[in-house]
Amino acid sequence: MGDALQSLLQQDYVGEVEVIVSDDASTDGSEELLERALAAYTGPWSCRLIRQASRSGSKSAHLNRLRGMVTGDLVATFDADDESLTSRLRLLADVFAGDESVKAVYSGFDVMDEAGSRVRIAAYRARELAQQQAQAQQQGGDGGRRQQRGGGGG
């Protein structure tokens, strides 16, 4: 979890960011680790820890509850076992800045082993797929939809 939080706090995005860290009633000492990490953070972003007395149920219910606390325009989620490249937030925000019709953006991910080595690419690349779909539509094809359905594994 510490690595996940550090990868979030070390993002190279320049702009206003509100970091909401949620402890979903953990019993493994996570809350204390999060408190120490956030207390030590000296960066420019606003950070707060939300503690839950009991598990909120499904991940969707938990995220929806947290989404109601967000004051900004963009929302990005990180799980306790996620680590992101330092450019993740900047690249995702750039997509929104370039086109007001964009309502949602996702990023691909790689599965890593304990040593930090890539085990497999677990998601297709969105930009490549969009280009393939556009080319196929121009040629009267299926737009790469078969590839999209099968693109999640490795």
Residue, then its C-alpha position, 0 to 999 in steps of 0.5 A: m500500500g505504501d508504494a501505491l500511495q507514493s506513486l500517486l503522490q509523486q505524479d508529475y501533473v501540475g495543477e490542483v489535486e485533491v487526494i482522498v485516501s480511504d480506509d475501508a475498515s481495515t484491520d491490518g494496520s493500514e490506517e496507521l500507515l496511511e496516517r504516517a504517509l499523509a502526515a509526511y507528505t509536503g507536496p502541493w496537493s490537498c490530502r485527507l484520510i477518510r476512515q470507515a467504521s465498517r466495510s461499505g460493501s461492494k467496491s462500486a458502493h464504496l467508490n460512489r460514496l467517495r465520489g460524492m466527497v470529491t470537489g474537483d472536476l476529474v476523478a482518478t482511482f488508485d487501489a492499494d496494490d496499484e502503482s502508476l507511472t509518474s505521468r499517469l494523471r497528466l496524460l489522462a488530464d490531457v485527454f480531457a483538456g483536448d476535447e470537451s466531449v470526452k466524459a471518461v478516460y481509462s488507462g491500460f495496465d501491466v501485471m507486475d511480479e513482486a520484483g517489479s518486472r512486467v509479467r504480462i500486458a493486461a489491457y489493450r492500448a486504447r489509442e491503437l484500438a481507436q485508430q484501428q476502429a477508425q481505419a476499419q470503419q473507413q474500409g467498411g470493416d467491423g471497427g476492430r470490435r472483435q479485438q476489443r472484446g478479446g483485448g483484456g488478457g495476455 
